[in-house]
Amino acid sequence: MQLNKTMNRRFVLFSLILSLTIPSVFAQKERIEYLPNFDKRALHFGYYLGINNNSFEINYFDQSGLDTNSPVNPTPEQDMFVSVDASLGFNIGFVIDYRLHNNINLRFEPGLMSNAKTITFIDPNLDAAPNGIPIYGNSTTDPVREVAGTYLHLPLLLKLSTNRLNNIRPYVIGGVSYDYNFSSNEKNGKDNFEREFRMTAHNFMYEVGIGVDFYMYFFKFTPSIRGIFAINNELVNDRNPVDYPQYSSPWTGPIDFLGTRGIFLNLTFE
């Protein structure tokens, strides 16, 4: 009986010591900060890999018939002339980060951004036949264009971070970019009448996003998700038929604005 009481007291004492020791051990581990001086550097570098799902934002000319400058006036009105099917693409590039303040960084992230899109045109003018003579010949059998897009992406970004909490640090990021489209066909003398879809080579975009810095033992790992939006119109219009100027191109005629709009996920290592 005395032995049991002694063992019980020892068990209670051991449990008490254990309950006080374990939290202190874990608390000590939580206080260990990897790369404690990383953010004190004025300049550092890195690289990123990512995937994107870039499509197009498309706006159309007025269809009400009230705008005399509008080249389209279908009957009945049609809400969508173009459908876009975008595939997943990739991003790759470098990071140059300059610290402006404890919570503000200026970043330059030059890289490549690429993906492919399938565009299907749904234009009522495809069947235009004044006086019973079709304007566009066999164009009704040619409504699909495969559009490759590889951009030299040169963004200048401002990164606003929270204070560091142990080994994580959330942030928001945004800025503008210059984007050169290697696949634009802008200088091509042919257009959709010869099955060539053309876009501008020189473009400007803005992007916004959020992310989290994770401080690892040897490097900083940062996943981020961002949206990208074209500022300028990237469409190069087709020539209009000379004999029937009232009918615009069945491919580009209804489009007032076409620009990149997408989302991408980057994994950054610094």
LOROGU-530158 format. One record per residue (C-alpha): residue number from 0; residue in three letters; x, y, z. Coordinates in Angstrom, 1 decimal. Example, Ala and Ser with C-alpha at 12.3 -4.5 7.8 and 13.67 -1.06 7.14 Angstrom:
2
<rec koldren="0" selo="ALA" xx="12.3" yy="-4.5" zz="7.8"/>
<rec koldren="1" selo="SER" xx="13.7" yy="-1.1" zz="7.1"/>
***
This chain:
270
<rec koldren="0" selo="MET" xx="0.0" yy="0.0" zz="0.0"/>
<rec koldren="1" selo="GLN" xx="2.8" yy="2.4" zz="0.9"/>
<rec koldren="2" selo="LEU" xx="4.6" yy="1.4" zz="-2.3"/>
<rec koldren="3" selo="ASN" xx="1.5" yy="2.3" zz="-4.3"/>
<rec koldren="4" selo="LYS" xx="1.3" yy="5.7" zz="-2.7"/>
<rec koldren="5" selo="THR" xx="5.0" yy="6.3" zz="-3.4"/>
<rec koldren="6" selo="MET" xx="4.6" yy="5.3" zz="-7.0"/>
<rec koldren="7" selo="ASN" xx="1.5" yy="7.5" zz="-7.4"/>
<rec koldren="8" selo="ARG" xx="3.4" yy="10.5" zz="-6.0"/>
<rec koldren="9" selo="ARG" xx="6.3" yy="9.9" zz="-8.3"/>
<rec koldren="10" selo="PHE" xx="3.9" yy="9.5" zz="-11.3"/>
<rec koldren="11" selo="VAL" xx="2.2" yy="12.8" zz="-10.4"/>
<rec koldren="12" selo="LEU" xx="5.5" yy="14.5" zz="-10.0"/>
<rec koldren="13" selo="PHE" xx="6.8" yy="13.1" zz="-13.3"/>
<rec koldren="14" selo="SER" xx="3.6" yy="14.1" zz="-15.1"/>
<rec koldren="15" selo="LEU" xx="3.9" yy="17.6" zz="-13.6"/>
<rec koldren="16" selo="ILE" xx="7.5" yy="18.0" zz="-14.8"/>
<rec koldren="17" selo="LEU" xx="6.6" yy="16.6" zz="-18.2"/>
<rec koldren="18" selo="SER" xx="3.7" yy="19.0" zz="-18.6"/>
<rec koldren="19" selo="LEU" xx="6.0" yy="21.9" zz="-17.8"/>
<rec koldren="20" selo="THR" xx="8.9" yy="20.7" zz="-19.9"/>
<rec koldren="21" selo="ILE" xx="7.1" yy="19.9" zz="-23.2"/>
<rec koldren="22" selo="PRO" xx="5.5" yy="23.3" zz="-23.8"/>
<rec koldren="23" selo="SER" xx="8.8" yy="25.0" zz="-23.0"/>
<rec koldren="24" selo="VAL" xx="10.6" yy="22.7" zz="-25.5"/>
<rec koldren="25" selo="PHE" xx="8.1" yy="23.5" zz="-28.3"/>
<rec koldren="26" selo="ALA" xx="8.1" yy="27.2" zz="-27.4"/>
<rec koldren="27" selo="GLN" xx="11.9" yy="27.2" zz="-27.8"/>
<rec koldren="28" selo="LYS" xx="11.6" yy="25.5" zz="-31.2"/>
<rec koldren="29" selo="GLU" xx="9.0" yy="28.1" zz="-32.3"/>
<rec koldren="30" selo="ARG" xx="11.4" yy="30.9" zz="-31.4"/>
<rec koldren="31" selo="ILE" xx="14.1" yy="29.6" zz="-33.7"/>
<rec koldren="32" selo="GLU" xx="14.2" yy="31.8" zz="-36.7"/>
<rec koldren="33" selo="TYR" xx="15.9" yy="30.7" zz="-39.9"/>
<rec koldren="34" selo="LEU" xx="17.8" yy="33.4" zz="-41.8"/>
<rec koldren="35" selo="PRO" xx="17.3" yy="36.1" zz="-39.2"/>
<rec koldren="36" selo="ASN" xx="19.4" yy="38.6" zz="-41.1"/>
<rec koldren="37" selo="PHE" xx="18.0" yy="37.9" zz="-44.6"/>
<rec koldren="38" selo="ASP" xx="15.7" yy="40.9" zz="-44.8"/>
<rec koldren="39" selo="LYS" xx="18.3" yy="43.3" zz="-43.6"/>
<rec koldren="40" selo="ARG" xx="20.2" yy="43.1" zz="-46.9"/>
<rec koldren="41" selo="ALA" xx="19.6" yy="46.0" zz="-49.2"/>
<rec koldren="42" selo="LEU" xx="19.8" yy="43.8" zz="-52.3"/>
<rec koldren="43" selo="HIS" xx="19.3" yy="40.2" zz="-53.0"/>
<rec koldren="44" selo="PHE" xx="18.5" yy="37.8" zz="-55.9"/>
<rec koldren="45" selo="GLY" xx="16.5" yy="34.8" zz="-56.7"/>
<rec koldren="46" selo="TYR" xx="14.6" yy="32.9" zz="-59.4"/>
<rec koldren="47" selo="TYR" xx="11.1" yy="31.7" zz="-60.0"/>
<rec koldren="48" selo="LEU" xx="9.2" yy="28.9" zz="-61.7"/>
<rec koldren="49" selo="GLY" xx="5.4" yy="28.9" zz="-62.3"/>
<rec koldren="50" selo="ILE" xx="2.4" yy="28.0" zz="-64.3"/>
<rec koldren="51" selo="ASN" xx="-0.2" yy="30.3" zz="-65.8"/>
<rec koldren="52" selo="ASN" xx="-3.7" yy="30.2" zz="-67.3"/>
<rec koldren="53" selo="ASN" xx="-3.6" yy="33.4" zz="-69.5"/>
<rec koldren="54" selo="SER" xx="-6.7" yy="34.1" zz="-71.6"/>
<rec koldren="55" selo="PHE" xx="-8.1" yy="37.2" zz="-73.3"/>
<rec koldren="56" selo="GLU" xx="-10.4" yy="39.9" zz="-72.1"/>
<rec koldren="57" selo="ILE" xx="-12.6" yy="40.9" zz="-75.1"/>
<rec koldren="58" selo="ASN" xx="-14.9" yy="43.9" zz="-75.5"/>
<rec koldren="59" selo="TYR" xx="-17.1" yy="44.5" zz="-78.5"/>
<rec koldren="60" selo="PHE" xx="-18.2" yy="47.5" zz="-80.4"/>
<rec koldren="61" selo="ASP" xx="-21.7" yy="48.9" zz="-79.7"/>
<rec koldren="62" selo="GLN" xx="-24.4" yy="46.7" zz="-81.2"/>
<rec koldren="63" selo="SER" xx="-27.4" yy="48.9" zz="-80.6"/>
<rec koldren="64" selo="GLY" xx="-27.3" yy="50.6" zz="-83.9"/>
<rec koldren="65" selo="LEU" xx="-27.1" yy="54.1" zz="-82.2"/>
<rec koldren="66" selo="ASP" xx="-23.3" yy="54.3" zz="-82.7"/>
<rec koldren="67" selo="THR" xx="-22.7" yy="55.3" zz="-86.3"/>
<rec koldren="68" selo="ASN" xx="-19.0" yy="54.5" zz="-85.9"/>
<rec koldren="69" selo="SER" xx="-19.6" yy="50.9" zz="-84.9"/>
<rec koldren="70" selo="PRO" xx="-18.8" yy="48.5" zz="-87.7"/>
<rec koldren="71" selo="VAL" xx="-21.2" yy="45.8" zz="-86.5"/>
<rec koldren="72" selo="ASN" xx="-25.0" yy="45.9" zz="-86.2"/>
<rec koldren="73" selo="PRO" xx="-26.1" yy="42.3" zz="-86.1"/>
<rec koldren="74" selo="THR" xx="-29.8" yy="41.4" zz="-86.0"/>
<rec koldren="75" selo="PRO" xx="-30.6" yy="40.1" zz="-83.5"/>
<rec koldren="76" selo="GLU" xx="-27.9" yy="41.4" zz="-81.2"/>
<rec koldren="77" selo="GLN" xx="-25.2" yy="38.9" zz="-80.3"/>
<rec koldren="78" selo="ASP" xx="-23.5" yy="39.0" zz="-76.9"/>
<rec koldren="79" selo="MET" xx="-20.4" yy="37.0" zz="-77.8"/>
<rec koldren="80" selo="PHE" xx="-18.6" yy="36.9" zz="-81.1"/>
<rec koldren="81" selo="VAL" xx="-15.4" yy="35.1" zz="-79.9"/>
<rec koldren="82" selo="SER" xx="-14.8" yy="32.2" zz="-77.6"/>
<rec koldren="83" selo="VAL" xx="-11.3" yy="31.5" zz="-76.1"/>
<rec koldren="84" selo="ASP" xx="-10.0" yy="28.2" zz="-74.9"/>
<rec koldren="85" selo="ALA" xx="-6.7" yy="28.7" zz="-73.0"/>
<rec koldren="86" selo="SER" xx="-4.2" yy="26.0" zz="-72.1"/>
<rec koldren="87" selo="LEU" xx="-1.9" yy="26.0" zz="-69.1"/>
<rec koldren="88" selo="GLY" xx="1.5" yy="27.6" zz="-69.7"/>
<rec koldren="89" selo="PHE" xx="4.7" yy="28.2" zz="-67.8"/>
<rec koldren="90" selo="ASN" xx="6.6" yy="31.1" zz="-66.3"/>
<rec koldren="91" selo="ILE" xx="10.3" yy="31.3" zz="-65.6"/>
<rec koldren="92" selo="GLY" xx="12.6" yy="34.1" zz="-64.6"/>
<rec koldren="93" selo="PHE" xx="14.9" yy="35.9" zz="-62.2"/>
<rec koldren="94" selo="VAL" xx="14.3" yy="38.1" zz="-59.1"/>
<rec koldren="95" selo="ILE" xx="16.1" yy="41.3" zz="-58.2"/>
<rec koldren="96" selo="ASP" xx="14.9" yy="42.7" zz="-54.9"/>
<rec koldren="97" selo="TYR" xx="15.9" yy="46.0" zz="-53.4"/>
<rec koldren="98" selo="ARG" xx="14.8" yy="46.9" zz="-49.8"/>
<rec koldren="99" selo="LEU" xx="13.3" yy="50.4" zz="-49.6"/>
<rec koldren="100" selo="HIS" xx="11.9" yy="50.0" zz="-46.0"/>
<rec koldren="101" selo="ASN" xx="11.5" yy="47.2" zz="-43.4"/>
<rec koldren="102" selo="ASN" xx="8.2" yy="46.4" zz="-45.0"/>
<rec koldren="103" selo="ILE" xx="8.5" yy="47.7" zz="-48.6"/>
<rec koldren="104" selo="ASN" xx="10.6" yy="46.2" zz="-51.4"/>
<rec koldren="105" selo="LEU" xx="11.1" yy="47.1" zz="-55.0"/>
<rec koldren="106" selo="ARG" xx="11.3" yy="44.1" zz="-57.3"/>
<rec koldren="107" selo="PHE" xx="12.3" yy="43.5" zz="-60.9"/>
<rec koldren="108" selo="GLU" xx="11.3" yy="40.1" zz="-62.1"/>
<rec koldren="109" selo="PRO" xx="12.4" yy="39.6" zz="-65.8"/>
<rec koldren="110" selo="GLY" xx="11.3" yy="36.3" zz="-67.3"/>
<rec koldren="111" selo="LEU" xx="9.4" yy="34.4" zz="-70.0"/>
<rec koldren="112" selo="MET" xx="5.7" yy="33.7" zz="-69.9"/>
<rec koldren="113" selo="SER" xx="4.1" yy="31.4" zz="-72.5"/>
<rec koldren="114" selo="ASN" xx="0.9" yy="29.5" zz="-73.2"/>
<rec koldren="115" selo="ALA" xx="-1.4" yy="28.7" zz="-76.2"/>
<rec koldren="116" selo="LYS" xx="-5.0" yy="29.7" zz="-76.9"/>
<rec koldren="117" selo="THR" xx="-7.7" yy="28.5" zz="-79.3"/>
<rec koldren="118" selo="ILE" xx="-9.9" yy="31.2" zz="-80.6"/>
<rec koldren="119" selo="THR" xx="-13.3" yy="30.5" zz="-82.3"/>
<rec koldren="120" selo="PHE" xx="-15.0" yy="33.3" zz="-84.1"/>
<rec koldren="121" selo="ILE" xx="-18.8" yy="33.4" zz="-84.0"/>
<rec koldren="122" selo="ASP" xx="-19.6" yy="36.4" zz="-86.3"/>
<rec koldren="123" selo="PRO" xx="-22.9" yy="36.8" zz="-88.1"/>
<rec koldren="124" selo="ASN" xx="-21.0" yy="38.7" zz="-90.8"/>
<rec koldren="125" selo="LEU" xx="-19.4" yy="35.5" zz="-91.8"/>
<rec koldren="126" selo="ASP" xx="-22.4" yy="34.8" zz="-93.9"/>
<rec koldren="127" selo="ALA" xx="-22.7" yy="38.3" zz="-95.3"/>
<rec koldren="128" selo="ALA" xx="-24.0" yy="38.1" zz="-99.0"/>
<rec koldren="129" selo="PRO" xx="-25.3" yy="41.4" zz="-100.3"/>
<rec koldren="130" selo="ASN" xx="-27.0" yy="41.0" zz="-103.7"/>
<rec koldren="131" selo="GLY" xx="-26.7" yy="37.2" zz="-103.1"/>
<rec koldren="132" selo="ILE" xx="-22.9" yy="37.3" zz="-103.5"/>
<rec koldren="133" selo="PRO" xx="-20.9" yy="36.0" zz="-100.5"/>
<rec koldren="134" selo="ILE" xx="-18.2" yy="38.5" zz="-99.4"/>
<rec koldren="135" selo="TYR" xx="-15.9" yy="36.1" zz="-97.6"/>
<rec koldren="136" selo="GLY" xx="-16.1" yy="33.0" zz="-99.8"/>
<rec koldren="137" selo="ASN" xx="-15.3" yy="30.0" zz="-97.7"/>
<rec koldren="138" selo="SER" xx="-14.7" yy="31.9" zz="-94.5"/>
<rec koldren="139" selo="THR" xx="-17.6" yy="30.1" zz="-92.7"/>
<rec koldren="140" selo="THR" xx="-15.5" yy="27.0" zz="-92.7"/>
<rec koldren="141" selo="ASP" xx="-12.5" yy="28.8" zz="-91.2"/>
<rec koldren="142" selo="PRO" xx="-13.6" yy="30.1" zz="-87.8"/>
<rec koldren="143" selo="VAL" xx="-10.8" yy="28.7" zz="-85.6"/>
<rec koldren="144" selo="ARG" xx="-7.3" yy="30.2" zz="-84.9"/>
<rec koldren="145" selo="GLU" xx="-4.5" yy="28.7" zz="-82.9"/>
<rec koldren="146" selo="VAL" xx="-2.7" yy="31.6" zz="-81.1"/>
<rec koldren="147" selo="ALA" xx="0.6" yy="30.9" zz="-79.5"/>
<rec koldren="148" selo="GLY" xx="1.9" yy="33.5" zz="-77.0"/>
<rec koldren="149" selo="THR" xx="5.4" yy="33.8" zz="-75.7"/>
<rec koldren="150" selo="TYR" xx="6.2" yy="37.0" zz="-73.9"/>
<rec koldren="151" selo="LEU" xx="9.3" yy="38.6" zz="-72.6"/>
<rec koldren="152" selo="HIS" xx="7.8" yy="39.7" zz="-69.3"/>
<rec koldren="153" selo="LEU" xx="9.5" yy="42.7" zz="-67.6"/>
<rec koldren="154" selo="PRO" xx="7.6" yy="43.7" zz="-64.4"/>
<rec koldren="155" selo="LEU" xx="8.5" yy="46.4" zz="-61.9"/>
<rec koldren="156" selo="LEU" xx="6.7" yy="45.6" zz="-58.7"/>
<rec koldren="157" selo="LEU" xx="6.2" yy="47.0" zz="-55.2"/>
<rec koldren="158" selo="LYS" xx="6.0" yy="44.4" zz="-52.4"/>
<rec koldren="159" selo="LEU" xx="4.3" yy="45.3" zz="-49.1"/>
<rec koldren="160" selo="SER" xx="5.0" yy="42.8" zz="-46.3"/>
<rec koldren="161" selo="THR" xx="3.7" yy="42.4" zz="-42.8"/>
<rec koldren="162" selo="ASN" xx="6.1" yy="42.0" zz="-39.9"/>
<rec koldren="163" selo="ARG" xx="7.8" yy="38.6" zz="-39.8"/>
<rec koldren="164" selo="LEU" xx="6.1" yy="36.0" zz="-37.5"/>
<rec koldren="165" selo="ASN" xx="8.6" yy="33.3" zz="-36.7"/>
<rec koldren="166" selo="ASN" xx="9.4" yy="31.9" zz="-40.2"/>
<rec koldren="167" selo="ILE" xx="6.5" yy="33.2" zz="-42.2"/>
<rec koldren="168" selo="ARG" xx="5.7" yy="36.7" zz="-43.7"/>
<rec koldren="169" selo="PRO" xx="2.6" yy="37.4" zz="-45.8"/>
<rec koldren="170" selo="TYR" xx="2.6" yy="40.1" zz="-48.4"/>
<rec koldren="171" selo="VAL" xx="0.7" yy="41.8" zz="-51.2"/>
<rec koldren="172" selo="ILE" xx="2.4" yy="42.8" zz="-54.5"/>
<rec koldren="173" selo="GLY" xx="1.6" yy="44.8" zz="-57.5"/>
<rec koldren="174" selo="GLY" xx="3.0" yy="46.8" zz="-60.4"/>
<rec koldren="175" selo="VAL" xx="3.3" yy="47.3" zz="-64.1"/>
<rec koldren="176" selo="SER" xx="5.2" yy="45.5" zz="-66.8"/>
<rec koldren="177" selo="TYR" xx="6.4" yy="45.8" zz="-70.4"/>
<rec koldren="178" selo="ASP" xx="5.7" yy="42.6" zz="-72.4"/>
<rec koldren="179" selo="TYR" xx="7.2" yy="41.8" zz="-75.8"/>
<rec koldren="180" selo="ASN" xx="5.2" yy="39.2" zz="-77.7"/>
<rec koldren="181" selo="PHE" xx="7.6" yy="37.1" zz="-79.8"/>
<rec koldren="182" selo="SER" xx="4.6" yy="35.4" zz="-81.5"/>
<rec koldren="183" selo="SER" xx="2.7" yy="38.5" zz="-82.4"/>
<rec koldren="184" selo="ASN" xx="2.8" yy="38.4" zz="-86.2"/>
<rec koldren="185" selo="GLU" xx="2.3" yy="42.2" zz="-86.1"/>
<rec koldren="186" selo="LYS" xx="4.6" yy="42.8" zz="-89.1"/>
<rec koldren="187" selo="ASN" xx="3.1" yy="40.0" zz="-91.1"/>
<rec koldren="188" selo="GLY" xx="1.5" yy="41.3" zz="-94.3"/>
<rec koldren="189" selo="LYS" xx="-1.1" yy="38.6" zz="-94.2"/>
<rec koldren="190" selo="ASP" xx="-4.1" yy="38.7" zz="-91.9"/>
<rec koldren="191" selo="ASN" xx="-7.1" yy="36.4" zz="-91.1"/>
<rec koldren="192" selo="PHE" xx="-8.1" yy="36.4" zz="-94.8"/>
<rec koldren="193" selo="GLU" xx="-4.9" yy="34.4" zz="-95.2"/>
<rec koldren="194" selo="ARG" xx="-5.4" yy="32.6" zz="-91.9"/>
<rec koldren="195" selo="GLU" xx="-2.9" yy="34.7" zz="-89.9"/>
<rec koldren="196" selo="PHE" xx="-4.1" yy="36.1" zz="-86.6"/>
<rec koldren="197" selo="ARG" xx="-2.1" yy="39.2" zz="-85.6"/>
<rec koldren="198" selo="MET" xx="-1.4" yy="40.9" zz="-82.3"/>
<rec koldren="199" selo="THR" xx="0.8" yy="43.8" zz="-81.2"/>
<rec koldren="200" selo="ALA" xx="4.4" yy="43.0" zz="-80.3"/>
<rec koldren="201" selo="HIS" xx="4.8" yy="45.8" zz="-77.7"/>
<rec koldren="202" selo="ASN" xx="2.4" yy="45.7" zz="-74.7"/>
<rec koldren="203" selo="PHE" xx="1.9" yy="47.0" zz="-71.2"/>
<rec koldren="204" selo="MET" xx="0.2" yy="45.2" zz="-68.4"/>
<rec koldren="205" selo="TYR" xx="-0.4" yy="45.5" zz="-64.7"/>
<rec koldren="206" selo="GLU" xx="-0.5" yy="42.7" zz="-62.1"/>
<rec koldren="207" selo="VAL" xx="-1.5" yy="42.3" zz="-58.5"/>
<rec koldren="208" selo="GLY" xx="-1.2" yy="39.3" zz="-56.1"/>
<rec koldren="209" selo="ILE" xx="-0.6" yy="37.9" zz="-52.7"/>
<rec koldren="210" selo="GLY" xx="2.0" yy="35.5" zz="-51.3"/>
<rec koldren="211" selo="VAL" xx="3.8" yy="34.2" zz="-48.2"/>
<rec koldren="212" selo="ASP" xx="7.5" yy="34.1" zz="-47.5"/>
<rec koldren="213" selo="PHE" xx="8.6" yy="30.9" zz="-45.8"/>
<rec koldren="214" selo="TYR" xx="12.1" yy="31.2" zz="-44.3"/>
<rec koldren="215" selo="MET" xx="13.9" yy="27.8" zz="-44.6"/>
<rec koldren="216" selo="TYR" xx="17.2" yy="26.8" zz="-43.3"/>
<rec koldren="217" selo="PHE" xx="19.3" yy="27.7" zz="-46.4"/>
<rec koldren="218" selo="PHE" xx="16.9" yy="29.9" zz="-48.5"/>
<rec koldren="219" selo="LYS" xx="13.6" yy="31.7" zz="-48.6"/>
<rec koldren="220" selo="PHE" xx="10.7" yy="29.9" zz="-50.4"/>
<rec koldren="221" selo="THR" xx="7.8" yy="32.0" zz="-51.6"/>
<rec koldren="222" selo="PRO" xx="4.6" yy="30.8" zz="-53.3"/>
<rec koldren="223" selo="SER" xx="2.4" yy="33.6" zz="-54.8"/>
<rec koldren="224" selo="ILE" xx="-0.7" yy="33.8" zz="-56.8"/>
<rec koldren="225" selo="ARG" xx="-1.2" yy="36.8" zz="-59.1"/>
<rec koldren="226" selo="GLY" xx="-3.6" yy="38.2" zz="-61.7"/>
<rec koldren="227" selo="ILE" xx="-2.3" yy="39.9" zz="-64.9"/>
<rec koldren="228" selo="PHE" xx="-4.3" yy="42.4" zz="-67.0"/>
<rec koldren="229" selo="ALA" xx="-3.4" yy="44.1" zz="-70.4"/>
<rec koldren="230" selo="ILE" xx="-3.5" yy="47.9" zz="-70.5"/>
<rec koldren="231" selo="ASN" xx="-3.4" yy="48.4" zz="-74.2"/>
<rec koldren="232" selo="ASN" xx="-5.4" yy="46.8" zz="-77.0"/>
<rec koldren="233" selo="GLU" xx="-3.3" yy="43.8" zz="-78.3"/>
<rec koldren="234" selo="LEU" xx="-5.4" yy="43.2" zz="-81.5"/>
<rec koldren="235" selo="VAL" xx="-4.2" yy="44.1" zz="-85.0"/>
<rec koldren="236" selo="ASN" xx="-7.2" yy="44.5" zz="-87.1"/>
<rec koldren="237" selo="ASP" xx="-7.8" yy="42.9" zz="-90.5"/>
<rec koldren="238" selo="ARG" xx="-8.3" yy="44.8" zz="-93.7"/>
<rec koldren="239" selo="ASN" xx="-11.9" yy="45.4" zz="-94.5"/>
<rec koldren="240" selo="PRO" xx="-13.3" yy="44.3" zz="-97.9"/>
<rec koldren="241" selo="VAL" xx="-12.8" yy="47.1" zz="-100.4"/>
<rec koldren="242" selo="ASP" xx="-16.0" yy="46.4" zz="-102.3"/>
<rec koldren="243" selo="TYR" xx="-18.2" yy="46.4" zz="-99.2"/>
<rec koldren="244" selo="PRO" xx="-16.8" yy="48.8" zz="-96.6"/>
<rec koldren="245" selo="GLN" xx="-20.0" yy="48.6" zz="-94.6"/>
<rec koldren="246" selo="TYR" xx="-19.0" yy="45.0" zz="-93.7"/>
<rec koldren="247" selo="SER" xx="-16.0" yy="44.7" zz="-91.4"/>
<rec koldren="248" selo="SER" xx="-13.7" yy="41.7" zz="-91.1"/>
<rec koldren="249" selo="PRO" xx="-15.7" yy="38.7" zz="-89.9"/>
<rec koldren="250" selo="TRP" xx="-12.8" yy="37.8" zz="-87.5"/>
<rec koldren="251" selo="THR" xx="-11.7" yy="41.1" zz="-86.0"/>
<rec koldren="252" selo="GLY" xx="-14.4" yy="43.5" zz="-87.0"/>
<rec koldren="253" selo="PRO" xx="-16.7" yy="43.2" zz="-83.9"/>
<rec koldren="254" selo="ILE" xx="-13.8" yy="43.4" zz="-81.5"/>
<rec koldren="255" selo="ASP" xx="-13.2" yy="46.8" zz="-79.8"/>
<rec koldren="256" selo="PHE" xx="-10.6" yy="45.6" zz="-77.3"/>
<rec koldren="257" selo="LEU" xx="-8.6" yy="42.3" zz="-76.9"/>
<rec koldren="258" selo="GLY" xx="-6.0" yy="42.0" zz="-74.2"/>
<rec koldren="259" selo="THR" xx="-4.3" yy="39.4" zz="-72.0"/>
<rec koldren="260" selo="ARG" xx="-6.1" yy="38.6" zz="-68.8"/>
<rec koldren="261" selo="GLY" xx="-5.0" yy="35.7" zz="-66.6"/>
<rec koldren="262" selo="ILE" xx="-3.8" yy="34.2" zz="-63.4"/>
<rec koldren="263" selo="PHE" xx="-0.6" yy="32.5" zz="-62.5"/>
<rec koldren="264" selo="LEU" xx="1.1" yy="30.7" zz="-59.6"/>
<rec koldren="265" selo="ASN" xx="4.8" yy="31.4" zz="-59.0"/>
<rec koldren="266" selo="LEU" xx="7.2" yy="29.5" zz="-56.8"/>
<rec koldren="267" selo="THR" xx="10.2" yy="31.7" zz="-55.9"/>
<rec koldren="268" selo="PHE" xx="13.5" yy="30.8" zz="-54.4"/>
<rec koldren="269" selo="GLU" xx="15.7" yy="33.5" zz="-52.9"/>
***
